[in-house]
């Protein structure tokens, strides 16, 4: 086996940046690496190119009904895309009647997305949670009312049938049932039962008609609508043009030369309804003729085993995920030598996004790599949003620690604006969206007077004297709050410090204390790691885990550590361990695996009240000994009688 290139000097282009002062007191931060003018016209050129250059190369693979991998080559992908595009040309599809996809990642999902974009029709993958976990389908209804799709694909149909029926009066599009669907009882009046089978879409191709439509696609053609609420605010349809997607990948090409040397192999669960999985990763594979193995697992207790199985069979060259997923994966890499050796065997880098990676996870991944391949694996991140498609900064070098989001990518200019004690960041470049679909006022409010997108995030320099070392994410401007003392609490940084300090107890943290005089933590515990830490059996009840003296003592030690040398805005005075996991249905945890702070605080408002009560409840951990019951110090945790923890005494 040839040696795997892992040295950052071989993988990345060296950062070269400029930082200049603007007349209004802000600073403009950009890369001196130029974005070439030869940006692809549209994403379809990548598929056409690889289908000609390497028609037999594996493009996508997914698990079939029998558990075996079902594969799609580049040549077959283009053939099937042209067939589906031919059918689409007869359906009056357009930006006003786009393609909506209700499905997890899959080969048919990819073919529909690619076929639509090939002929200039936008596609929109909607988060499956809006269809499968919602009782009233309110968000899905709002999405459909805004888009008025001409085609809705659902797979498997029986899972999405209630959603299909709920939106029946909001569109006049054709409903298509994926090939994994089972027949549904009912007649033509039932929009789910009357769905067209997917096989009807792969008709005899009209090569000339498809070629004409493909040639008419321009950089300004809308490629996708992606719905987002960001971390705060109401959902909205972000216009993603072909220029945005192609410029983002061209910038990546300039700073990640490793992609041209080794076609990427990904084992990927990140949803295509989000920009990280759907734009950054999927398009990277397509641009470089790589292979994407669709991981049918997710970072949840119920589905993690599928991810472990897939990683045990397919060794990725690049691994993309979010901190929550790494938190669940690391113990298995630590304990399973075969999995660890296979995972690292040809891995060139680890990429985290969606939130900062706690330093203890960074350190353990680095240690596991050294133990397995004799050297650390580059661990990098980037920063952006759905509105920036998503790449705005990239850490194309090995940072000294976790949390570094890198420097501006070629073609992007960041405006850094001092506001209060934060450095707000704004974005301009060919990767930035033109606006929200059919929401002109919201679009207008999203840009400043110089045309920079108001992304709502804050950053700080790793070293102000050395801007080439990059930026640190400094939280959402809208997430930070003031204590009654008037001191700002920087939620993003405090959350990461708290997770690190409480390792291995805390999987994630919600910071509380708005308009109060001290900070509190609502902690989602890592129950498997807590059981190991406390020496309990793997099936020990949650009550016993959260009440265990070793777990409570670890939390108190972390609280004391965080309080050293800082003011009241830098550490928690109260902590509550929650028995109830974050709810996907309620929006507490997103498809990408990060916690929505605002929604958790709202949904668990009773816990916030208990946490900050004048007399600490028995479920609340403080640095001081808590009140006793029957002469003993009470510990935290227990079964939930309200969302997340025990009721107060």
Buried (B, 14 or more C-beta within 10 A) or exposed (E): EEEBBBEBEEBBBEBEBEBEEEEEEBBBBBBEBEBEEEBBBBBBBBBBBBBEEBBEBBBBBBBEEEEEBBBBBBBBBBBBBBBBBBBBBEBEBEBEBBBBBBBBBBBBBBBBBBBBBBBBBBBBBBBBBBBBBBEEBEBBBBBBEBBBBBBBBBBBBBBBBBBBBBBBEBBEBBBBBBEBBEEBEEEEEBBBBBBBEBEEBBBEBBEEBBBEBBEEBEBEBBBBBBBBBBBBEEBBBBBBBBBBBBBBBBBBBBBBEBBEEBBBBBBBBBBBBBBBBBBBBBBBBBBBBBBBBBBBBBBBEEBBEBBBBBBBEBBBBBBBBBBBBBBBBBBBBBEBEEBBBBBBBBBBBBBBBBBBBBBBBBBBBBEBBEBBBEEBBBBBBBBBBBBBBBBBBBBBBBBEEBBBBBBBBBBBBBBBBEEEEBBBBBBBBBBBBBBBBBBEEBBEEBBBEEEBBBBBBBBBBBEEEEBBBBBBBBBBBBBBBBBEEEBBBBBBBBBBBBBBBBBBBBBBBBBBBBEBEBBBBBBBBBBBBBBBBBEBEEEBBBEBBBBBEBBBEBBBEBBEEBBEEEEBBBBBBBBBBBBBBBBBEBBBBBBBBBBBBBBBBEBBEBBBEBBBEEEBBBBBBBBEEBBEEEEEEBBBBBEBEBBBBBBBE
